[in-house]
């Protein structure tokens, strides 16, 4: 299993956009993404310079991806 890269919240958002998520709104420093197809999953991505590895791993799992699939989107 590849290691999680150190990325920013903005870079994570760009990766999730590639698989069908769109920015819905932003509350403070958190960007809310919504999938364009049902069941319209929602992700909350902190817009920080560096995402904590545990936080990033949980967001990847919520999106239904593996770490390998996510890294290939970057």
C-alpha positions in Angstrom: 0.0 0.0 0.0 1.5 3.4 -1.0 1.9 6.0 1.7 -0.5 8.9 1.8 1.1 12.0 0.3 1.2 15.3 2.2 -1.2 17.5 0.3 -3.3 20.6 0.9 -7.1 20.7 1.1 -7.2 22.5 -2.3 -5.2 19.6 -3.9 -7.6 17.1 -2.4 -10.6 19.0 -3.7 -9.1 19.0 -7.2 -8.7 15.2 -7.0 -12.3 14.6 -5.9 -13.6 16.8 -8.7 -12.0 14.4 -11.1 -14.4 11.6 -9.9 -17.6 13.6 -10.0 -17.7 15.7 -6.8 -18.5 19.4 -7.1 -18.1 22.2 -4.6 -21.4 22.8 -2.9 -20.5 25.6 -0.5 -17.9 26.6 2.0 -18.3 27.1 5.7 -15.3 28.8 7.3 -12.3 26.9 6.3 -14.2 23.7 5.3 -15.2 23.0 1.7 -18.3 20.9 1.3 -18.3 18.8 -1.8 -21.3 16.9 -3.2 -21.4 14.1 -5.8 -23.3 14.9 -9.0 -24.9 11.4 -9.1 -27.2 9.7 -6.6 -26.8 9.0 -3.7 -25.2 12.5 -3.7 -22.5 11.7 -1.1 -21.1 14.7 0.7 -17.5 15.3 1.7 -16.1 17.9 4.0 -12.5 18.9 3.2 -10.6 21.3 5.5 -9.0 24.0 3.3 -5.6 23.8 5.1 -2.1 24.0 3.8 -1.4 20.4 5.0 -4.1 17.8 5.7 -3.6 15.5 8.7 -3.0 12.0 7.4 -5.8 10.5 9.5 -8.2 13.2 8.3 -7.3 12.6 4.7 -7.6 8.8 5.1 -11.2 9.2 6.6 -12.2 11.5 3.7 -10.9 9.0 1.2 -12.9 6.2 2.8 -16.0 8.4 2.9 -15.6 8.9 -0.9 -15.5 5.1 -1.4 -12.0 5.1 -2.6 -8.8 3.3 -1.7 -5.5 5.0 -1.1 -4.2 3.6 -4.3 -7.1 5.0 -6.3 -6.8 8.4 -4.6 -3.1 8.7 -5.3 -3.7 7.9 -9.0 -6.0 11.0 -9.1 -3.3 13.4 -8.0 
